[in-house]
Amino acid sequence: MKRLVLAAALAGFATTATAADLKICVEGAYPPFSEVTPSGEIVGFDIDIANALCGAMGKSCEMVQTEWDGIIPALIEGKCDAIIASMSITEERKKAVDFTEKYYYTPAKFIGREGAGLSDTPEGMKGKVVGVQRGTIHQDYMEGKFPGVELRLYGTQDEAYLDLQAGRVDAVVADSVAMDYGFLRTDAGKGFAFFGGDHYDPAFHGPGAGIAVRKDDDALEAALNKAIKDIRASGEYTAIANKYFDFDVYGS
């Protein structure tokens, strides 16, 4: 019995000693911001930024891969302490969580098959089938501004691309950078292209992507905001961004 008690105590000590200071919810299905390698490692811009922010705060962090549909509930339920998953800051989401300042901003765009002659206006897309990731600002934007479109909702961005390739949707709308680097520049994206211009409506898209924390977790929010400023001032942010992008992803 004493041996069992001692073993249990040591096991508990080891768990406590190695536990991370913070758990960060990430998606892992949104390249180049986050994706899972064949070996099971989660990588991407969001992941590097998360690690850099943890370093700037002097904290150890654990990445918790979480499906997009459940990522805010996971934060609220305490399964993680913050969300770093390219989540746009919107008034609707602020009802459930608090946000830091933005850590990047990129506009939305449409993609479709090259030469399809599509127009990115509500009139031009009327009657078309458009794929969007479920629970995103892009779903809200399409429902609010493109009432004549038939929307197909997907759990991940990759699922939307598969239906675009198969011809089950006419177009996909999402973050322009995620589609460019995560689809159009890959072999799977051959034969597809952007059409129309940038789409940005403050009511739907907000000021950019921020880090979500639980309501009233003011200390963590302040620490993360300071860390964002610190890694930008030190040049670490730029070094990370340059690994993935050939433009200023932070935005104006």
MILO-864898 format. One record per residue: x, y, z of N, C-alpha, C, O, CB in turn. Coordinates in steps of 0.1 Angstrom, whole numbers, padded with zeros to 4 digits, always signed. Atoms other than C-alpha are relative to their C-alpha. Glycine has a CB too. Example, Ala and Ser with C-alpha at 12.3 -4.5 7.8 and 13.67 -1.06 7.14 Angstrom:
REM residues 2
+0009-0012+0000+0123-0045+0078+0009+0012+0000+0019+0012+0007-0010+0000+0012/-0009-0011+0000+0137-0011+0071-0008+0011+0008-0003+0022+0009+0004+0005-0014/
REM end
This chain:
REM residues 252
+0008-0012+0000+0000+0000+0000+0009+0013+0000+0006+0022-0007-0009+0000+0012/-0009-0011+0000+0028+0024+0009+0006+0003-0013+0008+0014-0018+0011-0001+0011/-0006-0002+0013+0044+0018-0024-0009+0006-0010-0006+0014-0018+0005-0014-0006/+0010-0005+0009+0012+0025-0042-0002+0015+0002-0003+0023-0007-0014-0007+0001/+0002-0014-0004+0007+0058-0023+0012+0008-0005+0010+0019-0010-0002+0001+0015/-0012-0007+0004+0043+0068-0030+0000+0002-0015+0004+0012-0020+0013-0007+0005/+0000-0001+0015+0040+0060-0067-0010+0010-0005-0007+0018-0014-0004-0014-0006/+0010-0010+0004+0008+0080-0069+0004+0014+0003+0002+0023-0005-0013-0003+0007/-0005-0013-0004+0024+0109-0051+0011+0005-0010+0010+0017-0015+0006+0000+0014/-0010-0004+0010+0054+0109-0075-0006+0003-0013-0002+0012-0020+0010-0011-0001/+0007-0002+0013+0031+0106-0105-0006+0014+0000-0005+0022-0010-0010-0011-0003/+0006-0013-0001+0012+0136-0093+0010+0012+0000+0007+0022-0006-0008+0001+0013/-0011-0010+0000+0044+0156-0087+0005+0002-0014+0008+0013-0018+0011-0004+0010/-0006-0001+0014+0057+0148-0122-0010+0007-0009-0006+0016-0017+0003-0014-0005/+0010-0006+0008+0024+0159-0137+0000+0015+0002+0000+0023-0007-0014-0006+0002/+0001-0014-0004+0024+0192-0118+0013+0007-0005+0012+0018-0010-0001+0001+0015/-0013-0007+0003+0061+0199-0125+0001+0002-0015+0008+0012-0019+0012-0009+0005/-0001-0001+0015+0057+0194-0163-0012+0007-0006-0012+0010-0018+0002-0013-0006/+0012-0006+0006+0023+0211-0167+0004+0014-0005+0012+0021+0001-0011+0002+0011/-0003-0013+0006+0024+0241-0190-0007+0011+0008-0017+0009+0014-0004+0000-0015/+0006-0012-0007+0017+0276-0176-0014+0004-0007-0023+0007+0000+0009+0012+0000/+0012-0003+0008-0009+0282-0204-0003-0010-0010+0006-0016-0016+0002+0014-0006/+0004+0009+0011-0029+0261-0228-0006+0009-0010-0015+0017-0007-0010-0011+0005/+0004-0008+0011-0035+0276-0262-0008-0008-0009-0003-0018-0015+0012+0007-0007/+0008+0007+0010-0064+0264-0284+0004+0005-0014+0004+0017-0017-0015+0003+0003/-0003-0003+0014-0053+0262-0320-0008-0009-0009-0014-0019-0004+0016-0002-0003/+0009+0008+0008-0071+0248-0350+0007-0012-0007+0003-0023-0006-0006+0008-0011/-0008+0010+0007-0045+0229-0371-0006-0004-0014-0002-0014-0019+0001-0012+0009/+0006+0004+0013-0066+0229-0403-0002+0013-0008-0012+0014-0015-0014-0007+0002/+0002-0013+0006-0060+0264-0417+0014+0005-0005+0019+0015-0001-0006+0010+0009/-0013-0004+0005-0027+0265-0436+0000+0014-0008-0010+0016-0015+0006-0011-0009/-0013+0002-0007-0004+0285-0436+0000+0004+0014+0011+0005+0021+0011+0007-0008/+0000-0005-0013-0016+0297-0403+0001-0011+0010+0007-0009+0021-0013+0008+0003/-0002+0012-0008-0019+0263-0387-0004-0012-0008-0015-0013-0015-0009+0001+0013/+0003+0012+0006-0018+0228-0400+0008-0011+0007+0017-0009+0014+0004+0000-0015/-0006+0011-0006-0008+0193-0390+0009-0007-0010+0004-0011-0021-0010-0010+0006/-0010+0007+0009+0023+0177-0406-0003-0015+0000-0010-0020+0009+0014+0003+0004/+0002+0014+0000+0023+0140-0416+0005-0007+0013+0000-0018+0016+0007-0006-0012/-0005+0006-0012+0042+0133-0384-0008+0004+0012-0006-0001+0023+0015+0004+0003/+0009-0004-0011+0014+0149-0363+0004+0013+0007-0003+0016+0017+0000-0011+0010/-0004-0013-0006+0032+0182-0355-0009+0011-0005-0012+0012-0017+0015+0003-0002/+0008-0012+0004+0011+0214-0355+0010+0011-0003+0018+0015+0006-0010+0004+0011/-0009-0011+0004+0029+0241-0374-0008+0011-0007-0020+0010-0010+0011-0006-0010/+0006-0011+0007+0022+0275-0390+0002+0013+0007+0008+0014+0018-0015-0003-0001/-0002-0013-0005+0022+0312-0385-0006+0002+0014+0000+0007+0023-0006+0010-0010/+0006-0001-0013-0003+0311-0356+0008-0007+0011+0009-0002+0022-0015-0006-0001/-0007+0008-0010+0017+0284-0339+0013+0007+0004+0017+0008+0016+0003-0014-0005/-0013-0007-0003+0050+0303-0342-0003+0013+0008+0005+0016+0017+0007+0004-0013/+0004-0012-0007+0033+0335-0330-0004-0003+0014+0001+0003+0024-0012+0008-0007/+0004+0004-0014+0018+0317-0300+0013-0003+0008+0014+0001+0020-0009-0013-0001/-0012+0003-0007+0052+0303-0291+0009+0013+0004+0014+0014+0014+0009-0010-0008/-0007-0012-0002+0068+0337-0295-0006+0009+0011+0001+0014+0020+0001+0009-0013/+0007-0008-0010+0042+0354-0273+0002-0007+0014+0004+0000+0024-0015+0001-0003/-0002+0007-0013+0046+0327-0246+0015+0003+0005+0017+0005+0016-0002-0015-0002/-0014-0003-0004+0084+0333-0247+0001+0014+0005+0008+0017+0015+0009-0002-0012/-0001-0014-0004+0079+0371-0244-0006+0001+0014-0002+0010+0021-0007+0009-0010/+0006-0001-0014+0057+0365-0213+0007-0008+0010+0004-0008+0022-0014-0005-0001/-0007+0009-0010+0081+0340-0198-0008-0011+0004-0006-0016+0016+0005+0008+0011/+0009+0011-0003+0055+0313-0199+0002-0012-0008+0007-0011-0020-0015+0005-0001/+0000+0012+0008+0055+0277-0210-0014-0002-0005-0024+0000+0003+0005-0012+0008/+0014+0002+0006+0026+0269-0233-0001-0013-0007+0008-0019-0012-0002+0011-0010/+0004+0013+0006+0009+0238-0246-0011+0003-0011-0021+0010-0008-0005-0010+0010/+0009-0002+0011-0009+0239-0280-0011-0011+0001-0008-0023+0001+0006+0000-0014/+0011+0010-0001-0044+0222-0278-0008+0001-0013-0015+0010-0015-0009+0003+0013/+0007+0000+0013-0057+0213-0312-0015-0002+0002-0019-0011+0009+0005-0011-0009/+0014+0000-0002-0094+0220-0313-0008+0003-0013-0004+0012-0020-0004+0011+0011/+0008-0003+0012-0120+0219-0340-0007+0014+0001-0010+0018+0011-0011-0011-0002/+0005-0014+0000-0132+0253-0351-0014+0002+0006-0016+0011+0014+0000+0005-0014/+0014-0001-0006-0169+0247-0342+0000+0000+0015-0009+0006+0021-0008-0011-0006/+0001+0001-0015-0160+0240-0306+0011+0008+0007+0013+0006+0019+0002-0014+0004/-0011-0007-0005-0131+0264-0301-0003+0010+0011+0004+0011+0021+0009+0006-0011/+0004-0009-0010-0149+0291-0282-0006-0007+0012-0002-0003+0023-0010+0010-0006/+0004+0007-0012-0168+0267-0260+0012-0007+0008+0011-0007+0020-0009-0011-0004/-0012+0006-0007-0134+0250-0252+0006+0010+0009+0010+0007+0020+0010-0006-0010/-0006-0010-0008-0121+0283-0240-0008+0003+0012-0003+0004+0023+0002+0013-0008/+0009-0003-0011-0151+0291-0219-0001-0011+0010-0002-0008+0022-0014+0003-0006/+0000+0012-0009-0151+0256-0204+0013-0002+0007+0014-0011+0016-0004-0012-0007/-0012+0002-0007-0115+0260-0193+0010-0010-0006+0020-0014+0000-0002-0002+0014/-0008+0010+0006-0100+0235-0217+0013+0007-0005+0023+0000-0008-0007-0007-0011/-0012-0007+0004-0075+0262-0228-0002+0014+0006-0013+0018+0011+0002+0001-0015/+0000-0013-0006-0066+0297-0216-0001+0011-0010-0005+0023-0007+0012+0002+0008/+0001-0010+0010-0065+0315-0249-0002-0007-0014+0002-0019-0015+0012+0010+0000/+0001+0005+0014-0073+0310-0286+0009+0008-0009+0007+0020-0010-0015+0001-0005/-0008-0007+0010-0047+0318-0312-0002-0008-0013+0005-0018-0016+0016+0000+0004/+0005+0008+0012-0064+0306-0344-0006+0008-0011-0016+0005-0017-0010-0010+0005/+0005-0008+0010-0068+0334-0368-0014+0004+0002-0022+0005-0008+0002-0006-0014/+0014-0003-0003-0100+0344-0351-0002+0015-0001+0004+0023+0006-0004-0004+0014/+0003-0015+0002-0114+0378-0363-0007+0005+0012-0016-0001+0018-0008+0002-0013/+0006-0008-0011-0124+0403-0337-0013+0005-0005-0013+0014-0013+0009+0011+0006/+0013-0005+0004-0161+0408-0341-0009+0003+0013-0006-0002+0024-0008-0010-0009/+0008-0004-0011-0188+0424-0319-0008-0012+0005-0011-0014+0017-0010+0011-0004/+0008+0012-0004-0208+0391-0319+0008-0009+0009+0004-0014+0019-0005-0008-0013/-0009+0009-0008-0178+0371-0306+0003+0007+0014+0006+0000+0024+0013-0003-0007/-0003-0007-0012-0172+0398-0280-0011-0002+0011-0008+0001+0023+0002+0015-0002/+0011+0003-0009-0205+0388-0264+0004-0012+0009-0001-0014+0020-0013-0003-0007/-0004+0012-0007-0188+0355-0254+0014+0000+0006+0016-0006+0016-0002-0012-0010/-0014+0000-0004-0151+0362-0251+0006+0015-0001+0000+0023-0007+0008-0010-0008/-0007-0012+0002-0127+0391-0248+0012-0002-0010+0016-0013-0012+0006+0006+0014/-0010+0001+0009-0100+0399-0273+0012+0009+0003+0010+0020+0009-0005+0003-0014/-0011-0010+0000-0065+0414-0274-0001+0009-0013-0011+0008-0020+0014-0008-0001/-0001-0008+0013-0055+0439-0301+0003-0010-0011+0007-0022-0008+0011+0011+0001/-0002+0009+0011-0051+0424-0335+0015-0004-0001+0024+0003+0004-0004+0007-0014/-0013+0004+0003-0020+0404-0344+0003-0002-0015+0014-0004-0019+0004-0013+0008/-0002-0002+0014-0026+0405-0381-0014+0003-0006-0024+0001+0000+0006-0013-0007/+0013-0003+0007-0052+0416-0407+0002-0003-0015+0012+0001-0021-0004+0014+0002/+0000+0003+0014-0059+0402-0442-0014+0000-0005-0023-0004+0003+0008-0013-0003/+0014-0001+0005-0090+0407-0464-0005-0013-0005+0002-0023-0007-0001+0011-0011/+0007+0011+0006-0115+0382-0477+0000+0001-0015+0000+0012-0020-0014-0002+0006/+0002+0000+0015-0118+0371-0514-0007-0012-0004-0010-0021+0004+0014+0001-0007/+0007+0012+0006-0136+0347-0537+0010-0007-0009+0019+0000-0015-0012+0005-0008/-0008+0008+0011-0119+0319-0557-0010-0008-0007-0020-0013-0001+0011-0008+0007/+0008+0009+0009-0134+0299-0585+0008-0006-0011+0020-0003-0011-0013+0007-0006/-0008+0006+0011-0124+0280-0615+0004+0011-0010-0004+0019-0013-0009-0011-0007/-0005-0010+0010-0103+0300-0640-0009+0000-0012-0013-0010-0017+0014-0003-0004/+0008-0002+0012-0123+0314-0669-0015-0003+0002-0023-0003-0008+0005-0010-0010/+0014+0002-0003-0157+0308-0652-0009+0012-0002-0021+0011-0003-0002-0006+0014/+0007-0012+0002-0166+0344-0657-0009+0005+0011-0019+0011+0009-0009-0001-0012/+0008-0003-0012-0179+0349-0622+0003+0015+0005+0014+0020+0003+0003-0010+0012/-0001-0013-0006-0185+0383-0606-0002+0000+0015-0012-0007+0019-0010+0010-0007/+0001+0000-0015-0180+0390-0569-0010+0010+0006-0008+0015+0017+0013+0002+0006/+0010-0008-0005-0211+0411-0565-0013-0008+0004-0014-0019-0001-0004+0011-0011/+0012+0008-0004-0244+0401-0549-0009-0004-0013-0015-0014-0013-0009+0008+0009/+0007+0003+0013-0260+0403-0584+0007-0010-0008+0000-0019-0013-0002+0013-0008/-0007+0010+0008-0233+0384-0601+0001-0014+0006+0002-0023-0001+0014+0005-0001/-0001+0013-0007-0233+0356-0575-0014-0006+0003-0015-0017+0008+0007+0001+0013/+0014+0005-0002-0271+0353-0574-0002-0013-0006+0000-0015-0018-0010+0010-0004/+0003+0013+0005-0281+0317-0578+0012-0009+0000+0010-0021-0004-0005+0001-0014/-0012+0009-0001-0245+0304-0574+0001-0007+0013-0006-0003+0023+0012+0009-0003/-0002+0007-0013-0234+0279-0548+0014+0003+0005+0024+0002-0003-0002-0016-0003/-0012-0005-0006-0207+0292-0525+0003-0008+0012-0005-0009+0021+0000+0015+0002/-0004+0008-0012-0187+0272-0499+0007+0010+0009+0015+0018+0006+0009-0011-0004/-0007-0008-0011-0176+0288-0466+0001-0010+0012-0006-0019+0014-0008+0012+0004/-0002+0007-0012-0163+0274-0434-0010+0004+0010-0012+0016+0012+0015+0002+0006/+0010-0002-0010-0190+0271-0408+0005+0007+0012+0015+0005+0017-0007-0013+0004/-0004-0007-0012-0190+0295-0379+0010+0011-0001+0016+0016+0008+0004-0009+0010/-0011-0011+0002-0167+0321-0395-0007+0013-0004-0019+0014-0007+0009-0005-0012/+0005-0013+0005-0171+0357-0404-0004+0000-0014-0013+0008-0019+0011+0011+0002/+0003+0002+0014-0173+0346-0440-0014-0005-0002-0021-0001-0011+0010-0009-0007/+0014+0004+0000-0205+0328-0433-0010+0011+0003-0019+0014-0004-0002-0012+0010/+0009-0011-0004-0220+0358-0416+0000+0011-0011-0011+0016-0014+0006+0007+0013/-0001-0010+0011-0208+0381-0444-0009-0004-0012-0016+0004-0017+0014+0002-0005/+0008+0004+0011-0224+0360-0471-0014+0000+0003-0022+0004-0006+0005-0015-0004/+0014+0000-0004-0256+0356-0452-0006+0014+0000-0017+0017-0003-0002-0007+0013/+0005-0014-0002-0258+0394-0446+0001+0008-0013-0008+0017-0015+0009+0007+0010/-0002-0008+0012-0246+0407-0480-0003-0007-0013-0004+0000-0024+0014+0005+0000/+0003+0007+0013-0253+0380-0506-0012-0009+0002-0011-0022+0002+0013-0009-0004/+0012+0008-0003-0289+0369-0499-0004-0010-0011-0012-0019-0009-0011+0009+0003/+0004+0009+0011-0293+0353-0534+0009-0012-0002+0007-0019-0012-0001+0008-0012/-0010+0011+0002-0265+0328-0529-0004-0012+0008-0009-0011+0019+0014+0005+0004/+0002+0012-0008-0269+0292-0519+0013-0004+0007+0024-0006+0000-0004-0012-0009/-0012+0002-0008-0244+0286-0491+0002-0015+0003-0008-0022+0007+0000+0008+0013/-0003+0013-0005-0227+0253-0484+0010+0002+0011+0021+0008+0010+0006-0009-0011/-0009-0002-0012-0211+0251-0449+0008-0012+0002+0004-0024+0001-0009+0003+0012/-0010+0010-0002-0180+0231-0441+0007+0001+0014+0008+0012+0019+0010+0000-0011/-0007+0000-0012-0162+0221-0409+0014+0005-0001+0019+0011+0009+0000-0014+0006/-0014-0005+0002-0128+0229-0423+0001+0007-0014-0008+0004-0023+0010-0011+0001/-0002-0006+0013-0115+0250-0452+0004-0010-0010+0000-0009-0022+0011+0011+0001/-0004+0011+0009-0100+0219-0468-0012-0007-0006-0012-0011-0018+0009-0010+0006/+0012+0006+0005-0135+0204-0471-0006+0008-0011-0012+0003-0021-0010-0003+0011/+0006-0009+0010-0147+0234-0490+0008+0000-0013+0002+0000-0024+0000+0015+0005/-0008+0001+0012-0117+0232-0514-0003-0013-0008-0004-0013-0020+0015+0000+0004/+0003+0013+0006-0125+0195-0521-0013+0001-0008-0014-0004-0019-0002-0011+0010/+0013-0001+0007-0161+0204-0531+0002+0010-0012-0005+0008-0022-0011+0005+0009/-0003-0009+0011-0148+0233-0553+0007-0008-0011+0003-0006-0023+0009+0012+0005/-0007+0009+0010-0125+0208-0571-0010-0009-0007-0008-0012-0019+0012-0007+0006/+0010+0010+0005-0154+0184-0575-0011+0007-0008-0019+0000-0014-0005-0008+0011/+0010-0007+0007-0176+0211-0590-0013+0001+0008-0024+0004+0002-0002-0006-0013/+0013+0000-0008-0202+0209-0562-0003+0014+0005-0014+0017+0010+0001-0010+0012/+0002-0014-0003-0197+0246-0554+0006+0008-0012+0016+0004-0018+0005+0005+0014/-0006-0009+0011-0191+0275-0579+0012+0008+0005+0021+0011-0003-0011+0009-0005/-0010-0008-0005-0169+0294-0556+0002-0002+0015-0007-0009+0022-0003+0015-0002/-0002+0000-0015-0154+0296-0521+0005+0014+0004+0012+0020-0003+0011-0011+0004/-0004-0013-0005-0150+0327-0500+0006-0002+0014+0001-0010+0022-0012+0010+0001/-0007+0002-0013-0125+0329-0471+0011+0011+0000+0012+0020-0008+0006-0014+0001/-0011-0009-0001-0094+0348-0460+0009-0002-0012+0012-0013-0016+0008-0003+0013/-0007+0000+0013-0074+0357-0491+0014-0007+0001+0018-0014-0008+0002+0014-0005/-0014+0006-0002-0040+0347-0477-0001-0015+0003+0007-0023-0003+0007+0007+0012/+0001+0014-0002-0052+0314-0464-0003-0008-0013+0002-0019-0015-0012-0003+0011/+0003+0007+0013-0066+0305-0498+0011+0001-0010+0014-0009-0017-0013+0007-0007/-0011-0001+0009-0036+0318-0517+0011-0010+0004+0015-0018-0005+0006+0014+0001/-0011+0008-0005-0010+0300-0496-0004-0014+0003+0004-0024+0001+0007+0006+0012/+0005+0013-0004-0031+0271-0485-0007-0008-0011-0009-0020-0009-0009+0001+0011/+0006+0007+0010-0047+0262-0518+0005+0004-0014+0010-0005-0022-0015+0003+0000/-0003-0004+0013-0040+0283-0549+0015-0003-0004+0018-0006-0016-0003+0014-0002/-0014+0002+0002-0002+0279-0546+0004-0015+0000+0015-0019-0001+0009+0008+0009/-0003+0014-0001-0005+0241-0542-0005-0007-0013-0012-0001-0021-0008-0006+0012/+0004+0008+0012-0010+0214-0569-0016-0001+0000-0021-0001-0011+0006-0014+0001/+0015+0001-0001-0047+0211-0557-0006+0012-0006-0018+0011-0011-0004-0003+0014/+0006-0012+0004-0053+0247-0566+0002+0004-0015-0002+0014-0019+0006+0011+0008/-0002-0003+0014-0042+0245-0603-0014+0000-0007-0022-0009-0005+0009-0011-0006/+0013-0002+0008-0070+0257-0626-0010+0009+0008-0021+0011+0003-0006-0013-0002/+0009-0009-0008-0085+0280-0599+0007+0013+0003+0019+0014+0002-0004-0007+0014/-0006-0013-0002-0080+0317-0592-0009+0009+0007-0021+0006+0009+0004+0006-0014/+0008-0010-0006-0092+0347-0573-0008+0007-0011-0004+0008-0023+0009+0011+0007/+0007-0009+0009-0119+0367-0590-0006+0011+0009-0010+0009+0020-0012-0007-0008/+0005-0011-0007-0131+0402-0580+0011+0006+0009+0023+0002+0008-0012-0003+0008/-0010-0007-0009-0114+0424-0553-0001-0005+0014-0007-0015+0017-0002+0014-0001/+0001+0003-0014-0109+0424-0516-0013+0003+0006-0020+0012+0001+0011+0009+0007/+0013-0002-0007-0139+0422-0494+0003+0003+0015+0009-0005+0022-0010-0012-0001/-0002-0004-0014-0139+0441-0461-0012+0009+0004-0014+0019-0002+0013+0008+0002/+0011-0007-0006-0170+0452-0441+0002+0000+0015+0002-0011+0021-0014-0006-0005/-0003+0000-0014-0162+0463-0406-0010-0007+0009-0007-0013+0019+0002+0014+0005/+0010+0006-0008-0195+0451-0393+0001-0015+0000-0003-0021+0010-0014+0004-0006/-0001+0015+0001-0187+0415-0404+0015-0004+0003+0017-0014+0009-0004-0005-0013/-0014+0005+0000-0149+0413-0406+0008+0005+0012+0019+0000+0015+0007+0004-0013/-0007-0006-0011-0138+0435-0377+0013+0005-0003+0016+0007-0015+0002-0011+0011/-0013-0007+0003-0103+0451-0373+0011-0010-0003+0022-0005-0006+0003+0008+0011/-0011+0009+0003-0083+0419-0378-0001-0012+0009-0011-0014+0017+0013+0006+0002/+0000+0012-0009-0074+0386-0360+0006+0003+0013+0017+0009+0014+0008-0011-0007/-0005-0003-0013-0070+0388-0323+0001-0013+0008-0003-0024+0003-0009+0010+0007/-0001+0012-0009-0063+0364-0294-0012+0001+0010-0014+0011+0017+0013+0000+0008/+0012+0000-0009-0095+0354-0275+0004-0005+0014+0012-0015+0015-0011-0009-0006/-0002+0005-0014-0094+0350-0237-0014+0000+0006-0024+0006+0001+0010+0009+0008/+0013+0000-0007-0122+0343-0212-0004+0014+0005+0005+0023+0008+0001-0010+0012/+0005-0012-0004-0144+0372-0202+0006+0004+0014+0007-0004+0023-0015+0000+0002/-0006-0006-0012-0127+0394-0175+0013-0006+0004+0018-0004+0015-0010-0002+0011/-0013+0005-0002-0094+0376-0178+0010+0011-0004+0018+0010-0013+0004-0013-0007/-0006-0013+0004-0079+0411-0178+0015-0001+0001+0023+0005-0007-0004+0011+0009/-0015+0001-0002-0044+0401-0166+0006-0007-0012+0017-0003-0017+0003-0008+0013/-0006+0007+0012-0038+0376-0194-0002+0008-0013+0007+0009-0021-0007-0014-0002/+0002-0009+0012-0053+0400-0220+0011+0010+0000+0017+0013-0011-0014+0006+0000/-0011-0010+0000-0029+0427-0209+0013-0005-0002+0021+0001-0009+0000+0007+0014/-0013+0006+0002+0000+0404-0208+0002-0004-0015+0013-0002-0020+0002-0013+0009/-0001+0003+0014-0007+0392-0243+0001+0012-0009+0009+0012-0019-0013-0008-0005/-0001-0012+0007-0012+0427-0256+0015+0006+0001+0020+0010-0009-0010+0011+0005/-0014-0005-0001+0022+0437-0242+0010-0009-0008+0019-0004-0014+0004+0000+0015/-0009+0010+0008+0038+0405-0257-0001+0003-0015+0009+0002-0022-0004-0014+0003/+0001-0003+0014+0024+0414-0291+0009+0012-0004+0016+0012-0014-0015+0003-0004/-0008-0012+0003+0040+0449-0289+0015-0004+0002+0023+0001-0006-0004+0011+0011/-0015+0003-0002+0073+0434-0276+0006-0008-0012+0017-0005-0016+0001-0009+0013/-0006+0008+0011+0077+0408-0304+0000+0009-0013+0008+0006-0022-0008-0013-0002/-0001-0009+0012+0069+0435-0330+0012+0010+0002+0019+0012-0008-0013+0008-0001/-0011-0009-0003+0094+0459-0314+0014-0007-0002+0023-0001-0006-0001+0007+0014/-0013+0007+0000+0121+0433-0312+0004-0006-0014+0015-0009-0016+0000-0012+0010/-0003+0005+0013+0118+0422-0348-0004-0015-0001-0003-0021-0012+0014+0001-0004/+0003+0014+0001+0107+0386-0339-0013-0002-0008-0014-0012-0015-0002-0005+0015/+0013+0001+0008+0072+0392-0353+0004+0000-0015-0001-0009-0023-0009+0011+0003/-0003-0001+0014+0087+0402-0387+0008-0012-0005+0005-0017-0016+0009+0013-0002/-0007+0012+0004+0111+0373-0387-0009-0012-0002-0008-0020-0012+0011-0004+0011/+0010+0011+0001+0082+0349-0382-0008+0002-0013-0010-0007-0021-0009-0001+0012/+0009-0003+0012+0060+0366-0408+0008-0002-0013+0002-0007-0023-0004+0014+0001/-0008+0002+0012+0088+0365-0434+0002-0015-0003+0005-0018-0015+0013+0007+0002/-0001+0014+0003+0089+0327-0431-0012-0004-0008-0011-0014-0016+0000-0008+0013/+0012+0005+0007+0054+0325-0445-0005+0010-0011-0011+0005-0020-0011-0001+0011/+0007-0009+0009+0045+0357-0464+0011+0009-0006+0021+0012-0001-0010+0008+0008/-0009-0010+0007+0061+0381-0489-0007+0014+0000-0004+0022-0009+0002-0005-0015/+0007-0013-0002+0040+0411-0477-0002+0002+0015+0001-0007+0023-0014+0001-0008/+0002-0003-0014+0032+0428-0444-0014-0005+0004-0024+0001+0002+0000+0016+0002/+0012+0006-0004+0006+0405-0429-0007+0007+0011-0019+0006+0014+0003-0015+0004/+0006-0008-0011+0001+0428-0399-0010+0010-0005-0020+0012+0002+0011+0007+0008/+0010-0010+0006-0017+0453-0421+0001+0013+0006+0008+0016+0015-0014-0006+0001/-0001-0014-0005-0023+0489-0416-0010+0002+0011-0011+0014+0016-0004+0010-0012/
REM end
